[in-house]
Amino acid sequence: MDRRLFRSIPLLETVAIAAALAYATALYLANLLAWPGNVSVREWWGSELAIRYCAGFVRRGILGQLSWQMSGWFGHQSSYALALSLAMAAAVLLVGLWLAWHLVRRCGWRLGLLILAAPAGWPVLMVHGGATFRKDPLQILLGVLLLWLWRGRVRDSSPGQDPAAWLLLAVVQIIAVFNHEPFALLILPTLAIVVHWQSRDWRRALLAISPGLLAFLLVIWRKGTATQVACLRADLQRLGLLAPTEMPGSSITELARSRPSYPTWDLDLSQLGWSVFHLLAMSLVVVLAYGLLLRLSQPSNAVQPVFGMACSLWAIQLGVAMPLFVTTVDYGRMMAMTFCSGLAYLLLFRTPDPAAIATVVPRSDRLRPAAWLALLELWLLPSHCCTYSVKQIIAFMPYAAASQWKALLLDWLAVVPSPLPR
């Protein structure tokens, strides 16, 4: 009985991978096919990309300002927000390819793709236009660049020994925070964890992330004013990105507010309950993925509490990010950014032991963590917003994937002319 059960685990993993990636890919294609109708300055993702420095420095404006200047050189100023949205969608694919390459090399194709398909990470960036066309994937790539800089140049030097490398580390942090300030709480802590765990020196860790922290304090202080909102509105209307009677989207108008528009504590008890459930379920997914990667980084004959280490890593990341989670209703995409940065740390800084792969096999006394991860992927849908109803958060993944592909096929057939005479 046990042998038959554990022989079925590879099949379970394969089904979970196919179902999860099919569902995410279908929704990603649906988002692309709906472009540019689902990218508007009236929405969160469009308004974030349209923010720029038309009335002085303001948070989240550096990407819009740079793209504004570049598009001005080519005479296409009215479409810069749309061009940026496509660039962010391309960044989603870059994040997925980078993770897939390293995960498959580290874990083999089945376990690597199983972790890639985890509903708390990369698939979240594909399933909703509010994530696909936002700055989240670019922020993840900037976080990976920080870790790569630390590993390649900064780790074995001081600011005085290699000032150029430390300066580049600081510039990337500042750009990332000016692009979207939650970077300081979601991804920057991963760099601090890397520095501390390798040097065992909190002072060096704080020195490494101090430029990003200072930039974060600056953007919180200069969050925006009503005058800047009015300037942005007039600017967008002049470019034809906003109708004369409309107001800019939430991300722009919120610059002048002192309180978030949709804090978690404003939810009703039903929504709040499912949000807590979502956080716990996705945290289990993260710990399983971290634990599997950590196990492959240990000697094959070592017995270490790798899942305790995984819990510690996620607890640190989650603890720093929690203020954002409780002040917004779409912390699912923030969890995805945090989780992907943690995966990048484990992939870049944990040396794999090929012999350890053979140790992550079914045991007669327990079901291996990979099987639990596969079961969760079959049951949990990735979500960028975690205040939905039970039907939207909990669903059977293969059915969801099939329904999404069916909708795409029917939409395609509706626009393709029939070759047969009517």
C-alpha positions as CSV (number, residue, x, y, z in Angstrom):
1,M,0.0,0.0,0.0
2,D,2.8,2.4,1.0
3,R,4.8,1.6,-2.1
4,R,1.8,2.2,-4.4
5,L,1.1,5.5,-2.6
6,F,4.6,6.8,-2.9
7,R,5.0,5.7,-6.5
8,S,2.1,7.9,-7.2
9,I,3.8,11.0,-5.8
10,P,5.8,11.9,-9.0
11,L,2.5,11.7,-10.9
12,L,0.8,14.0,-8.3
13,E,3.7,16.5,-8.7
14,T,3.5,16.4,-12.5
15,V,-0.3,17.0,-12.4
16,A,0.1,19.9,-9.9
17,I,2.8,21.5,-12.1
18,A,0.8,21.2,-15.2
19,A,-2.4,22.5,-13.6
20,A,-0.8,25.4,-11.8
21,L,1.3,26.6,-14.7
22,A,-1.6,26.1,-17.2
23,Y,-3.9,28.2,-15.0
24,A,-1.3,31.0,-14.6
25,T,-0.4,30.9,-18.3
26,A,-4.0,31.1,-19.4
27,L,-4.7,34.2,-17.2
28,Y,-1.4,35.8,-18.3
29,L,-2.4,35.4,-21.9
30,A,-5.9,36.7,-21.1
31,N,-4.3,39.8,-19.5
32,L,-2.1,40.4,-22.6
33,L,-5.1,40.0,-25.0
34,A,-7.1,42.5,-23.0
35,W,-4.3,45.1,-23.3
36,P,-4.5,48.1,-23.5
37,G,-8.1,48.1,-22.3
38,N,-7.1,46.8,-18.9
39,V,-4.3,49.5,-18.5
40,S,-5.8,52.9,-17.7
41,V,-4.7,55.8,-15.6
42,R,-8.0,55.3,-13.8
43,E,-6.7,52.1,-12.3
44,W,-3.9,51.3,-9.9
45,W,-1.4,49.9,-12.3
46,G,-1.8,52.6,-15.0
47,S,-1.7,55.4,-12.5
48,E,1.5,54.1,-10.9
49,L,3.3,54.0,-14.2
50,A,2.1,57.5,-15.1
51,I,3.4,59.3,-11.9
52,R,6.3,61.6,-12.7
53,Y,8.1,64.7,-11.4
54,C,6.0,67.3,-13.2
55,A,5.7,69.4,-10.0
56,G,8.8,68.3,-8.2
57,F,10.0,65.1,-6.4
58,V,7.3,62.7,-5.3
59,R,7.4,59.0,-4.4
60,R,7.0,56.4,-7.1
61,G,7.8,58.8,-9.9
62,I,11.3,57.9,-11.1
63,L,10.2,55.3,-13.6
64,G,7.5,57.5,-15.1
65,Q,9.9,60.5,-15.2
66,L,12.6,58.5,-17.0
67,S,10.2,57.0,-19.5
68,W,8.6,60.4,-20.1
69,Q,12.0,61.8,-21.0
70,M,12.9,58.9,-23.2
71,S,9.6,58.8,-25.0
72,G,9.9,62.6,-25.5
73,W,13.1,62.0,-27.5
74,F,11.1,59.9,-30.0
75,G,8.0,62.0,-30.1
76,H,5.6,59.5,-28.5
77,Q,4.9,61.1,-25.2
78,S,1.2,60.1,-25.2
79,S,1.9,56.4,-25.1
80,Y,4.6,56.1,-22.5
81,A,2.4,54.6,-19.8
82,L,1.2,51.9,-22.2
83,A,4.8,51.1,-23.3
84,L,5.8,50.8,-19.6
85,S,2.9,48.4,-19.0
86,L,4.2,46.1,-21.7
87,A,7.7,46.4,-20.3
88,M,6.4,45.3,-16.9
89,A,4.6,42.3,-18.5
90,A,7.9,41.3,-20.1
91,A,9.6,41.6,-16.7
92,V,7.1,38.9,-15.5
93,L,8.6,36.5,-18.0
94,L,12.1,37.4,-17.1
95,V,11.5,36.7,-13.5
96,G,10.0,33.3,-14.4
97,L,12.8,32.4,-16.7
98,W,15.4,33.3,-14.1
99,L,13.7,31.3,-11.4
100,A,13.0,28.4,-13.6
101,W,16.6,28.2,-14.8
102,H,18.1,28.2,-11.3
103,L,15.4,26.0,-9.8
104,V,15.7,23.3,-12.4
105,R,19.5,23.3,-12.2
106,R,19.3,23.1,-8.4
107,C,16.5,20.6,-7.9
108,G,15.8,18.8,-11.2
109,W,12.8,19.6,-13.5
110,R,10.0,18.1,-11.4
111,L,10.9,19.6,-8.0
112,G,12.2,22.9,-9.6
113,L,9.0,23.5,-11.5
114,L,6.9,22.5,-8.5
115,I,8.5,25.3,-6.5
116,L,8.2,27.7,-9.5
117,A,4.4,27.0,-9.6
118,A,3.9,27.6,-5.9
119,P,0.7,29.8,-5.6
120,A,2.4,32.3,-3.3
121,G,5.1,33.3,-5.7
122,W,5.7,33.8,-9.5
123,P,2.2,32.7,-10.6
124,V,0.7,35.7,-8.6
125,L,2.4,38.0,-11.1
126,M,0.6,36.4,-14.0
127,V,-3.0,36.0,-12.9
128,H,-4.2,39.6,-12.6
129,G,-3.7,42.7,-14.7
130,G,-3.1,44.5,-11.4
131,A,0.1,42.5,-11.0
132,T,1.2,41.8,-14.6
133,F,1.2,45.5,-15.6
134,R,2.6,46.9,-12.3
135,K,6.1,47.4,-11.1
136,D,6.3,44.3,-9.0
137,P,8.3,42.1,-11.4
138,L,10.8,44.9,-12.1
139,Q,11.2,45.3,-8.3
140,I,12.0,41.6,-8.0
141,L,14.6,41.8,-10.7
142,L,16.2,44.8,-9.0
143,G,16.3,42.7,-5.8
144,V,18.0,39.9,-7.6
145,L,20.5,42.5,-9.0
146,L,21.3,43.6,-5.4
147,L,22.0,40.0,-4.3
148,W,24.1,39.4,-7.4
149,L,26.2,42.6,-6.7
150,W,26.7,41.5,-3.1
151,R,27.8,38.0,-4.1
152,G,30.1,39.1,-6.9
153,R,31.7,42.4,-5.7
154,V,30.6,43.7,-2.3
155,R,30.7,40.7,0.0
156,D,34.5,40.6,0.4
157,S,35.2,44.3,0.4
158,S,34.5,47.5,2.4
159,P,33.4,50.8,1.0
160,G,36.9,52.1,1.1
161,Q,38.3,49.1,-0.7
162,D,35.8,49.0,-3.6
163,P,33.8,52.3,-3.6
164,A,32.4,51.7,-7.1
165,A,30.7,48.4,-6.1
166,W,29.3,49.9,-2.9
167,L,28.1,53.0,-4.9
168,L,26.4,50.8,-7.4
169,L,24.7,48.8,-4.6
170,A,23.4,52.1,-3.1
171,V,22.2,53.4,-6.5
172,V,20.2,50.3,-7.3
173,Q,18.5,50.5,-3.8
174,I,17.6,54.1,-4.2
175,I,16.2,53.6,-7.7
176,A,14.1,50.7,-6.5
177,V,12.7,52.6,-3.5
178,F,12.0,55.7,-5.6
179,N,10.2,53.4,-8.1
180,H,8.0,51.9,-5.4
181,E,8.7,52.4,-1.8
182,P,7.4,49.0,-0.4
183,F,10.7,47.7,-1.8
184,A,12.3,48.8,1.5
185,L,10.0,46.5,3.5
186,L,9.5,43.6,1.1
187,I,12.8,42.9,-0.7
188,L,15.5,45.0,0.9
189,P,15.3,42.9,4.2
190,T,16.5,39.9,2.1
191,L,19.7,41.7,1.4
192,A,20.1,42.5,5.2
193,I,19.5,38.8,6.0
194,V,22.1,37.7,3.4
195,V,24.7,40.1,4.9
196,H,24.0,39.2,8.5
197,W,23.9,35.4,7.9
198,Q,27.2,35.5,6.1
199,S,29.1,38.1,8.2
200,R,27.3,37.7,11.6
201,D,27.5,41.4,11.8
202,W,24.3,43.5,12.1
203,R,26.3,46.7,11.6
204,R,27.5,45.5,8.3
205,A,24.0,44.5,7.3
206,L,22.6,48.0,8.3
207,L,25.5,49.6,6.3
208,A,24.6,47.6,3.3
209,I,20.9,48.6,3.2
210,S,21.3,52.1,4.7
211,P,20.9,53.9,1.3
212,G,17.6,52.2,0.7
213,L,16.4,53.0,4.2
214,L,17.3,56.6,3.9
215,A,15.5,56.8,0.5
216,F,12.5,55.1,2.2
217,L,12.3,57.8,4.9
218,L,12.6,60.5,2.2
219,V,9.7,59.2,0.1
220,I,7.5,58.8,3.2
221,W,8.3,62.4,4.1
222,R,7.7,63.7,0.6
223,K,4.7,61.5,-0.3
224,G,3.0,64.2,-2.3
225,T,0.6,67.2,-2.1
226,A,-2.7,68.2,-3.6
227,T,-0.9,70.6,-5.9
228,Q,1.2,67.7,-7.3
229,V,-2.0,65.7,-7.9
230,A,-3.6,68.6,-9.7
231,C,-0.4,69.0,-11.9
232,L,-0.4,65.3,-12.7
233,R,-4.1,65.4,-13.6
234,A,-3.6,68.3,-16.0
235,D,-0.5,66.7,-17.5
236,L,-2.4,63.4,-18.2
237,Q,-5.3,65.3,-19.7
238,R,-3.1,67.3,-22.0
239,L,-1.5,64.0,-23.3
240,G,-4.9,62.4,-23.8
241,L,-4.4,59.8,-21.2
242,L,-7.2,61.1,-19.0
243,A,-10.6,62.5,-20.0
244,P,-11.4,66.1,-19.0
245,T,-14.0,65.0,-16.5
246,E,-12.0,62.2,-14.9
247,M,-9.7,62.1,-11.9
248,P,-6.4,60.2,-11.8
249,G,-6.3,56.7,-10.4
250,S,-5.9,55.7,-6.8
251,S,-2.1,55.7,-6.7
252,I,-2.0,59.3,-7.8
253,T,-4.7,60.7,-5.6
254,E,-3.4,58.7,-2.6
255,L,-0.2,60.7,-2.8
256,A,-2.0,63.5,-1.0
257,R,-3.8,61.4,1.6
258,S,-2.6,60.7,5.1
259,R,-4.4,57.4,5.4
260,P,-4.6,54.4,3.0
261,S,-7.8,54.2,1.1
262,Y,-8.5,50.5,1.8
263,P,-6.8,49.4,5.0
264,T,-7.3,45.8,6.0
265,W,-8.9,46.8,9.3
266,D,-11.8,48.3,7.3
267,L,-12.8,44.8,6.0
268,D,-15.8,43.0,7.3
269,L,-15.3,39.9,9.4
270,S,-15.9,37.5,6.6
271,Q,-13.3,39.1,4.3
272,L,-10.8,39.5,7.2
273,G,-11.3,35.8,8.1
274,W,-10.5,34.6,4.6
275,S,-7.5,37.0,4.5
276,V,-6.1,35.4,7.6
277,F,-6.7,32.0,6.1
278,H,-5.0,33.0,2.9
279,L,-1.9,34.3,4.8
280,L,-1.6,31.1,6.8
281,A,-2.1,28.8,3.7
282,M,0.4,30.7,1.6
283,S,2.9,30.8,4.5
284,L,2.8,27.0,4.6
285,V,3.5,27.0,0.8
286,V,6.5,29.3,1.3
287,V,7.9,27.3,4.2
288,L,7.6,24.0,2.2
289,A,9.4,25.6,-0.8
290,Y,12.2,27.2,1.4
291,G,12.6,23.9,3.3
292,L,13.0,21.9,0.1
293,L,15.7,24.2,-1.2
294,L,17.5,24.3,2.1
295,R,17.5,20.5,2.3
296,L,19.2,20.3,-1.1
297,S,21.9,22.6,0.3
298,Q,22.8,20.4,3.2
299,P,25.2,17.4,3.1
300,S,23.3,14.2,2.3
301,N,24.2,12.7,5.7
302,A,23.4,15.8,7.7
303,V,20.3,16.0,9.9
304,Q,19.5,19.6,10.4
305,P,16.2,21.4,11.2
306,V,15.9,22.8,7.7
307,F,12.2,23.5,8.0
308,G,13.0,25.4,11.3
309,M,15.4,27.5,9.3
310,A,12.8,28.0,6.6
311,C,10.3,29.1,9.2
312,S,12.9,31.6,10.6
313,L,13.6,33.0,7.2
314,W,10.0,33.5,6.4
315,A,9.2,34.9,9.9
316,I,11.8,37.6,9.5
317,Q,10.6,38.6,6.1
318,L,7.0,38.4,7.1
319,G,7.6,40.4,10.3
320,V,9.2,43.3,8.5
321,A,6.5,43.3,5.8
322,M,3.5,43.0,8.2
323,P,2.9,46.7,8.4
324,L,2.2,46.7,4.7
325,F,0.0,43.6,4.9
326,V,-2.3,45.2,7.5
327,T,-2.7,48.5,5.7
328,T,-3.6,47.2,2.2
329,V,-6.1,44.7,0.8
330,D,-3.8,43.3,-1.9
331,Y,-1.0,41.9,0.2
332,G,-0.9,38.7,-2.0
333,R,1.3,40.4,-4.6
334,M,3.5,41.8,-1.8
335,M,3.8,38.3,-0.5
336,A,4.9,37.2,-3.9
337,M,7.6,39.8,-4.1
338,T,8.9,38.8,-0.7
339,F,8.8,35.1,-1.5
340,C,10.6,35.5,-4.8
341,S,13.4,37.5,-3.1
342,G,13.8,34.7,-0.6
343,L,14.0,32.2,-3.4
344,A,16.7,34.3,-5.0
345,Y,18.7,34.3,-1.8
346,L,18.5,30.5,-1.4
347,L,19.4,30.0,-5.1
348,L,22.3,32.4,-5.1
349,F,23.9,31.8,-1.7
350,R,23.1,28.1,-0.8
351,T,25.6,25.7,-2.4
352,P,23.7,22.6,-3.6
353,D,24.8,19.1,-2.8
354,P,23.9,16.8,-5.7
355,A,23.9,13.8,-3.4
356,A,21.2,15.5,-1.3
357,I,18.7,15.3,-4.1
358,A,18.6,11.5,-3.6
359,T,17.7,12.0,0.1
360,V,14.5,14.0,-0.7
361,V,12.5,10.8,-1.5
362,P,9.3,9.3,-0.1
363,R,9.8,7.7,3.3
364,S,7.6,4.9,4.5
365,D,6.7,6.8,7.7
366,R,5.7,10.1,6.2
367,L,4.6,11.9,3.1
368,R,7.4,14.1,1.8
369,P,7.1,17.9,1.8
370,A,7.1,18.0,-2.0
371,A,3.9,16.0,-2.0
372,W,2.2,18.4,0.4
373,L,3.3,21.3,-1.8
374,A,1.8,19.5,-4.8
375,L,-1.5,19.0,-3.0
376,L,-1.6,22.7,-2.0
377,E,-0.9,23.8,-5.6
378,L,-3.9,21.6,-6.7
379,W,-6.1,23.3,-4.2
380,L,-5.0,26.9,-3.8
381,L,-5.4,29.6,-6.4
382,P,-2.7,32.3,-6.6
383,S,-4.2,35.7,-5.8
384,H,-2.8,39.2,-5.8
385,C,-5.7,40.4,-3.6
386,C,-6.7,38.4,-0.6
387,T,-10.1,39.7,0.4
388,Y,-12.2,37.6,-2.0
389,S,-14.9,35.2,-1.2
390,V,-14.3,31.5,-0.5
391,K,-15.1,30.5,-4.1
392,Q,-12.3,32.8,-5.4
393,I,-9.6,31.9,-2.9
394,I,-10.2,28.1,-2.7
395,A,-10.8,26.2,-5.9
396,F,-9.8,23.0,-7.6
397,M,-6.8,24.0,-9.8
398,P,-7.2,21.7,-12.8
399,Y,-10.8,22.8,-13.2
400,A,-9.8,26.4,-12.9
401,A,-7.1,25.9,-15.6
402,A,-9.5,24.2,-17.9
403,S,-12.1,26.9,-17.5
404,Q,-9.6,29.6,-18.3
405,W,-8.3,27.9,-21.4
406,K,-11.9,27.3,-22.5
407,A,-12.7,31.0,-22.2
408,L,-9.6,31.9,-24.1
409,L,-10.5,29.5,-26.9
410,L,-14.0,30.7,-27.2
411,D,-12.9,34.3,-27.3
412,W,-10.4,33.4,-30.0
413,L,-13.1,31.6,-32.1
414,A,-15.4,34.6,-31.7
415,V,-13.0,36.9,-33.5
416,V,-11.6,34.5,-36.1
417,P,-13.8,34.6,-39.3
418,S,-15.3,31.2,-40.2
419,P,-14.1,29.7,-43.5
420,L,-17.4,28.1,-44.1
421,P,-20.3,30.0,-45.8
422,R,-23.2,30.9,-43.5
